[in-house]
Amino acid sequence: MKTLQILLLASIGVQAQGLSGWYVGQEGSTSFNPNSQVWSTTGSSSYYRFLPDGRVYWGWTLPKGVTMDDFDRKPDTSRVGNYGAYIIRGSRIMIKWAHDRSPDNLTFSRGQGYIAMGGTNYYAIAPCNNLRMSGTWGTSSYTITGKGNGVSGSNTIVFTPDGQFRSQGFVGSVNQGPSGVGTTSQTSAGVGTYRIAGNTLELTFAGGKREMHSFFLYPQEEQRLIVIDGAKYLNRGR
């Protein structure tokens, strides 16, 4: 994979571009749900990681299985949706992708804390060194798994400025079968201490277990929205 990336860089004559860091933007996507038999159009987060030597990584999600900071220390192309090489020439950015995607040749401009590519704004993700949080933050989801069937989930986490946290999660499912409707549910909870360094949230639970998560304040919505491992948590107050 490293050899392929070197070839991509060489093929478009890439030199240092001065563009570096993680960027997130909202892109519209249309998908078909085979369970509900419905087409839907939604806005999905799109992540880019640019390096000044001309490498670029992209995905609909953050890197899988590692934190953003771990990925930065050792980029692994298997952890992202695609990767390639980019070059900026005047008001255009050209990206040659490694697989399953045609090359991009997009309009390009830069602003304070963002870049614009092809008419979509992508905002720079800032590091959060030594950040102390407060309040209750929550996320929820619902997925249709079949006709009359679905899975819902929710997670909340309470942060205090003294470095303490309290978390609670719930997953429930509804399954409609020949004998009627059945439901299942599972809850989880934990307390402990937290630390934020760069874009990594470290949770140390009371029993000693430690977890590392990707973390950032969503650009332009820093007081209202945080992102943990790609899930968006809304500020629910105290």
N, C-alpha and C positions, 0 to 999 in steps of 0.2 A: 504493500500500500504506500509505503514511503517512496519507493521508486516511481510509482504512478504519479504521485504528487509532484515529484521533481520534474517529471516529463511535462506535466501540466504547466508548471511554472515556466519551463523553458519554451514551451510551444507558443506562448503569447509574449515572450520577452519581458517577463515581469521584473521590475526593479522596486526598491522600497517605495511605498506609497504614503507612509505616515498615518495610515488609518489603523487604529488598534482598539480592541476592546469588544465587549459584548453589547449587542443592540437588540431591542425587541420592538416589534410593530404588530399591528392588527391587519391581517389579510382575510379577505372574504374567500370562503371555500364552499363548494356544493358537493353534497354526498348523498348516497342512497342507503337507507336503512333496510336491509332485507327482512328484518323482523317485523317492522311496522309497515313496510312497503310504501314508504314516504320519502320523497326527495326534500332535502332541507338545505338552506343556505345560512351559514353562520360565520361570525368573525372569529378567527383563530389566531392565537399568538404565533409569531414566526420569529425565530432566534437566529442571529448571525454572530459569528465570532471571527473578527478580522485580525490578522497579524500584519505588521508593517512590511514583512518580506514578500507579501503577495499571496499568502495562504488565506483561505476562507473556509469556515465550517458553517453548516446550516442544519436546522431541524424545526419541526413543528413543536418539539418538546426540548427541554434542556437535556444535556448529555445523560444517557441512561447508566445507572449504576455507579456514578461518581459525582462528586460535587463540581461546580464550575471551577473552583480553584484547583482541584486535583487535575481536572482536564487541562487547565492552563499550564500546569507544571509538566504534563506529559500528554499532549494531544493524541487521542486514539480515535481513528476514523470509524471504528466499529461502534462507537458510542453515540454517533450523530446520524442524522438522516442522509446527509450528503456532504461532499467536500470538493474543493477545487482550487482554482487560482484566479485572481482578479487583477485588473489593471484599470487605473483611472486616467482618462485622457480628456482634459477640459471638462465639459459638462456631461460626459458619458462614463459609465462604469461597465466594463465587460468582464463577465465571469464564465469560465469554462469549467463545467462540472465533470466529476469523475464518472458518473453513471446515471442512467435513466432520466436525464433531464437535458433539454437542449440548452446551448449556450445562451446567456443573457447579454443583451446590449441595451442598457437602460439609461434614461436621463438620470443625472446625479447632481446633487448640491449638498452643501453643508450649512448647518446653522448652529446656534448655541445649544449644545447638548443633544443634537440629533443630526441624522443624515436623511436625505430624501432620495429614494431610488424608484424609478418608474411611477412617480406620483404618490408613493406611500412613504410616510414618515416612520423612521426607526429611531428610537430614543436610546441614548447611551445609558447602560446600567452602571450605576455608581457603586463602589465598594462601601461597606458599612462598618468599618473598623471601630470596635469598642462601643457600638451602638447599644443603648439601653432602651427597652420598649416598655410600654404600659398599656393597659386595657385588654379587652377581649376581642379576639380576631377569629373569624369563622369562615368555613367553606362548605358547600353542599353540592350534591350532584344526583342525577337520576338517569338511568340507562334502561331503555326498553330492550329486553332480551327475547321477547316473543309476544304473540298475541295474548294480551291480558297479563303478561309477566314483566317484571322489572326489578331493578336493584337500585336502592337509594343509599346514600351515604352522607355523613356530615362529620366534620371535625372542628373543634374549637380549641384554642390555646389562649391562656391568660398569662400575660407578661407583667411583671412588676419592676420598677426601676432599680430595685436592690438585687436584681439578677435571678429572681425566682420565676418559675413557670408552673402552670397547671394545665394539663391537656385532657381532652375527652373526645372519644370517637364513637360513631354508631354506623353499622351497616345492616340494612334490612332488605329482604326480598319478598316479592309476592309471586307465587307460582300457581297458575290456574291449570288444573288437570281434570281428568274424567270424574274424579270423586269430589271435586269442588276446589275451593281456593285455599291454599296453604301459605303461611307466612313464617319466616325465620328472621332472627335478629341477633346481633352480636355487639357488645359494647366493650370499650377499653378506656382506661384512665391512667394517668401518671402525674407525678410531681417531681420537682428537682430544681436544678440550676441551669442557666443558659449562658452562653457566651457567643458573641458574633465577631468574627474576624474576616475581613475581606468580604466575600460573598458566601461565607460558610456559617451556618447556625449549628452550634454544638450544644446538644441537650444531654445533661448528665442526670439520670434518674436516681431517685432515693436509694434504690437497690444496687446502684453502681453501674448499671448499663449505660452505655454512651452511644449516641447517634449523631451522625453528621449529615446535614442537609444543605442543599443549595438555597440561598436566601438573597432577596433584594427588595428594596422599596420600589414599587412600580413608578417609573418616571412620569412626572406630571400629576401623580396621584399619591404622593408620598405619605400624606396624612390619612389616607383613606384605604389604601390597598398595599398589602405585602404579598410576596410570592415565595412559597416554600416548596421546593422540588417541582416547580411548575404549576402548583395549585394556587389559585388566587384566594387570599383571605381578606375579607372585608372587615373594617373596623366597626365593631358593634358596641363601642363605648365601654364604660367601666363595668 
